[in-house]
Amino acid sequence: MSHGTTVPVLIVVAAIIVIWYAASVWLNSAWQFQVFARGDGDWTWGEFVAGTFSQDRPLLPAPHQVAVELWNTVVGQNVTSRRSLVYHAWITLSATLLGFAMGTGLGILLAVLIVHNRAMDRSLLPWIIASQTIPILAIAPMVVVVLASIGMTGLVPKALISTYLSFFPVVVGMVKGFRSPDQIQLDLMRTYNASSNQTFWKLRFPASLPYLFTSMKVGVAASLVGAIVGELPTGAAGGLGSRLLAGSYYGQTVQIWSALLMAAALSAMLILAITVAQRVVLARMGANA
């Protein structure tokens, strides 16, 4: 991050934290008033604010409460312990990466078929677009239950849900990328008597790489969401989705928010990894990332 963007980002982060603290006081105030009402009735505004920041099961935990929970579950636990967020993050990450790999491969394959076959373009692309109108929360339980009935449990059902969410941005991006070369460039390849395969590998595919990496950034975030949603229907034994589910069952809002922030950090790291790969690949091709 350059110096020119550091200060604006820090200002935005500080503003979010201030708003978060203010919202914590507001949302947790009703319970705190009840606590004071059951006491001697003598309290100050300082005690009131401090009380809203230290409730065991707040409606909205304060940032420092979430930070403490993250520290205790990330640093304070063995990574193999079921109490560790690292343990649950790894389970979710495994399904995310598998689903993302399958979704990216499927998306590229479909894009190649759409670009090279007019019938596929007219018949397949509308169905691909229509598939994304179905809510993932409606599909996920059916996928998990149906696959469980044939003995497929664990990683594969979650990966398939991730695939469903991640392939669409890759298809759209790669279709745009494969069609990005100008007509004069295509005419030049015909002048060189290049075959369809040569035109694809030497012109269309290199031209599509910036679109591919952009689509992958969207796809990997969607894949993570799919993995988490896939852990919800059956109350999976592990994963960030199971932490969210357990937190909602027992009213552990601090646990819910810590799992959400871990998922956000995981998504940011995956996008950063793709960004680094994009810069390396495009630099080796002599392009500006």
N, C-alpha and C positions, 0 to 999 in steps of 0.2 A: 504494500500500500504506500503510495507516494505521500510526501509531506503535505501536498496540496489537498489531499482527500482525508488525511488523518483527523484534522480538527473538525470538519463537518460531521464525520462519522461519530466522533466522540460526543459532539453536541447532541446528535440524534439519540445516541445511546443514553446519555444523561437525561434527556427529556423523557424517554421511555421509562426509565427507572423512577423519575419523579412522579410521572402519571401513574405508574404501577403502585407506588406507595400510597398515593392519594386515593386510588381506587380501593386499596386494601382497607384503609380506614373507613371508607364509606360502606363497603359491602359487609365488613365485619362489625360494624357499629351496633347493629340490632342485638346481636348476641352479647356484646360487651355491656350494653345497657342492662340486659337481663342479669348478667353476672353482678353488676354493681347494685341492682335493685334487690338481689338476694342477700347483699351484705348490709353494712351499717348505713349505706347511702352517702357516705362521705368520700368523695373522690375529686381529683383535679383533672384538668384536660390533659396534662402530661401523662398521668396514670392511664387515662382513657386511651390515648394514642398508643402508649406502650402496650396496653392490653390487647388492642387490635392487631399488633404486630407479633404477639406471642401465643395466640390461641393454638390448641392442639389440632383442631380440625376446622380451620378457617374456610369461609367461602372462597376467599382469594388469599393465598399465602403471600406474605411479603417477600421481596427479592432475597433478603438475607436468609429467610427460612428455607427457600429453595436452594440457595447456595450451600447452606449447611448440609442439607439432605444429599446434594450432589457430592459433596466432599466425603460424607460418611459412606455413601454407597459406591463411589468410584475409587477413592483412595483408601478409605478405612476398611474395605472388605477384600478378601482374597478373590482374585478374578474367577476362580472356579466355584465360588459360593453362589447359591441361588439368591442371596441378598445383594449381590453385586450387580450394578447397572452395566458394568463391562460384560459380564456373563450374558445378560439379556440382550445387550446391544449386538454381541457377536452372533447370537441366534438369528436376530432380525437381519443383520448384515449378510449372513450366509444366504438366506432366501432372497434378499434384495439383489445380490450380485448374480445369483443363478437366473433369476427372473429377468434381470436387466440384460444379461448376455443373450438369453433366448429371445427377448423382445427386440433387441437390436438386430440380431441375425434375421429374425422373421421380418422386421421392418425393411431391412435392406433388400431381402429377397422379393418382397411384395413390390417395392419401389422399382426394382429392375423389371419385373413382369409388367407393371403398369406402363413404364416408359417405352418398353420395346414391343408391346402388343396393344393395339388400339382397342380390341375387344375387351381385354382385361381392364383397360383404362375406363371404358364406359360401364362395365358391369361390376368390377371389383371395388373401385374407389368409392362409389356411393355407399356400398355395404360397409366398408371400413369406417366411413364417417358415421353411419347410422349406429354402428356397434358402440360408439362412445356415448350415445344418448341413454344407454341402460345404466342405472345407478349401480356402482360397484358394491354397495351395501346389500343390494338385492341378489347379486351374482355370487358373492363370496360364500354365504352359507350353503348354497346349492353345490358349488364346486367342492367345498370341503366335505360335505356329507356324501355326495356321489362318489368321490374318489375314496373316501374312507370305507364305503360299502364294498369296494373291490380291493381293499387292502393297501391303498396308497395313503399314507399319513405322513405327518412330519414336514419335511422340507418341500416336497414336490407340490402339494396343493397351494402353499403360500407362494412358491415361485411361479406357478401358473397364473395366479391372480396378479402378481407383479408383471408378468409378461403381457397380460391383457391391457394393463395401464401404460406400459412403457413402449409398446410397439408403435402406437399411433403417432406420436410426435416424430419418430424416426421415419415412418412411411411418408408423412407429409413433407418433412424436411428433405429427405433424399429424392423424392419426386421433383421438388423444386431445384435441388442441386443438380440432378442429372439433366434437367432441362435448362440449366443456366448458361451453357455455352451459346455464344451468338451464332446466328445462321452463317455468317462469313467464316467462322471457325469450322463449322461442320462442312461447308463447301470446300474449304482448304483440305480437310481430311479426304474428301472424295477425290479431289485433284491428285492427291498422293496415292490414290487407289487403295486406301486403307479399308480393311474389312470391318464388319460391325464390331467384332471383338476388339480390334485394334483401336477403333474410335472410342469404344467404351473405356478401355483401360488407359489409353493415352490422353483422352480428352475429358470424357464425361466424369469418370471417377475422380481424377484429381480436382476437377472443378467443383465436385460435390463435397469435398472434405470439410470446408468451413461450415457448410450446412449440416453435415453429419455431427460434428462436435457440438454445435449449438443444439441440435435435436437431442443428443445424448445427455446434455445437461438437464434438459426438461424431463427426459425419459428416466434418468436415474432418480430424480426426486419423486416422480410418479411411482417408480418401482418400490421405493421405500414405503410410500403410503400404502401400496398394495400389500406389501409384506406385513405391515402392522394391521391392516384390515383383515388379512387372512388369519391372524392370530386371535381375533375376537370371537368368531362364531362358536368355537368349541372350548374356549377358555384354555388355550394352549398352555403347556407346562412351562414354557419359557418364551422370552422375547419381550420387546417393549410393549407390544399389544397386550400381553398377559399382565404386565405391570399396570397398564392403564385400566384394565378390566378389574384387577384386584383392588386398585385404589378406589374405583367407583363403587365396588361392592361394600367396602368398609369405610367409605367416607374419608379416605386418606388423600386429601387434596394436595398436600405437599408432595406425596409420592407421585401423583398424577402429573404435576407440573415438572417435577424433576425428570420424569420419563419423557415428557414433551420436549424439554430443553435438550435432553440427550439425543432424541430423534432429530431435532433441528441441527445440532452439532454434527451428527453423523451425515446428514444430508449435505451440509456445508463442506465437510471433508471430501465427500465423493465428488461434488461439483468442482472443488479445488483440484482434485487429482485429474479430472478430465481436462480442466483448463491448462494444467501443466503439460499433459500429453498433447493437447492442441498446439501449444506454443512450440514444443519440440518437433512435432511432425511437420507443421507448416514452415518452421525455420529450416528444416532439412530440405524442404521442397523449394526454398528460396522465396517464400511468401511471407507477408507480414501477418502475424497472429492477431 
